């Protein structure tokens, strides 16, 4: 979404959002703007993400509480460990970013009539992927894309956006594999945005916004890892890591 009446921010430009304590009770901190690369990256650096439905105004969120996973704390249930020991899936990173984000947009979700991953969102995040800031982890079953997760990498943070599954356990496997990869690469935290029972069951934690902002402030002191992660993914991704 590029609003021609709002400045376009290139990847090296910075946009200052309102202070977090000005957010509404629901967590909305700003309305409007656009999804240009610099505005998106500026938002994530300030702990803010876009979330809106087709036809609605562009909304920027800084909710309280926030959901985070420290990669070493990922929880793998006994049944999931047994399942993963069978090595049912193959994994890759940045092999099919567009496939992952399109599937995340298409997959039906409980309690939702449509998707918040609009065409504008797909275009914006694909642009960030091409710039080396957005990444995907793919799960393959018998050569077919069966699950995956995508998000934004900045400093020592990975800001997860969405995941999908076309076969049982594929999204869980993607989440577990991503956590293992991030831990191996020295990342501090996987931002999961909003707490849900599913995420909490995988080891994510609900934390106050104030504490979350302290986490990202420290993590963003690390250098950004810009560019494709495909080569690292081929050697580092393993859902059975530590099982």
Protein Blocks (a to p, Z undefined) as FASTA:
>chain_A
ZZfkbccddfkbccddddfklpcfkopabgedjddfklmmmmmmnopacdddehiacddd
dddddddddfklpccdfklmmmmmnopaccdehklmmlmmmmmmmpccehiabdfbdfkl
mmmmmmmmmnopaccddddeehiafbdcddddehjbccdfbdcdfbghklmmmmmmmmmm
mmmnopabdcehiacfklmmnopacddfklmmmmmmmmmmpccdedjfklmmmmmgcfkg
oZZ
